[in-house]
Amino acid sequence: MTKPLFIVGIGGTLRDCSSGEKALKVALAHAAYLGCDTQLFAGPNLLLAHYDPGRSERSPAETALVDALRAADGVIWATPGYHGGISGLVKNAIDYIEDMRQDERVYLSGRAVGCIVCAHGPQAMGTTLSSMRDIIHTLRGWPTPYGATVNVTTKPFGGPGAMPDPAALQACETVAAEVVQFAKAWRQS
């Protein structure tokens, strides 16, 4: 029996149950529904030291993140669109991929990376999504064709008195489905 694909989600904010974390949970739940094992790094899991390539010691949280990325068949990133770009918290976690520079499977080589941007209105969404895709290319990953942009002013994941927006849920699921589809194709090649 073939072992399940492993999909890692990274993102959100330090706020518990942020929109980015909710988006990642929707995406990872869909990946699990498609038969994958998943692991989420969000909120407090992203409280890592500022990445320093000259520091060889890593905390247990930093080691767990890099080990999960090394094992990942696919990755999903979710970030708030802060001032037209990726949040510092998410970018710092991404910077730890530099520890994979000398791996046999260098950086994110051969892995699809799905992108989700959560923002208060559309202005920051496009630039943030574009920036994420540029980073993925630099890290030798494959950005999925579809990137989800979620306007959080409409409470897309529901809440007191509000139902989840089916379009927002479908957007996050589409990102996950494309990551899983690519990971399956890569494994079979």
Phi, psi and omega in degrees: 000135179283137180290148182298152172297152181241119182244128181252133176250133180229129174154197183093198179228182177284347177288129180300133178058044175297166178300320178297319178295318178298318179298316178298319180297321176297313182296314181292327176296322178291320177298320177296319177301327179277006174100011183265155165274146182224160173214135183251132171240104183214163176053235183301336177294346181259006176282078183252156174299152174305131183301131178226108182296343179274351179264117183272336179284142178232142176290165176303322180293320179293318178296318180299318179297310182295319178298319179295318179295323177298323183275346188293139170271337179201161184223147173233127177251140172228129180224149167288151176272087181270114175053038177084012181210184180287145177293152178300324181299312180290318180298320178298319177297318178298323181300333178294346175297339176302333177297346181263011186296333181251011177293157174300319175258082190299140179046238181252026182307130177075013181240136172280144177231121177266147184240137174228128177244128176247127182209159176275080181102167190280347190302317184273350188295309184295315181293323179292316178298316178298318179297318178300316181295323176298318179296317180300315178301316180299326180269015176066019177271177182243103177293136179294152179301323182263129173239132183272135171239127187237120177277111187277353179293341181265008183051061188295340181255016176082190181155192180304115178076006181233132177275149175298148178277117181303327180292321178292317178298315180296323179299315179293321178293325179295318176303311181298316181299320180291322176298314180295317180301314180294316181300320176297315180296319181295318181296324182281347183279000000 
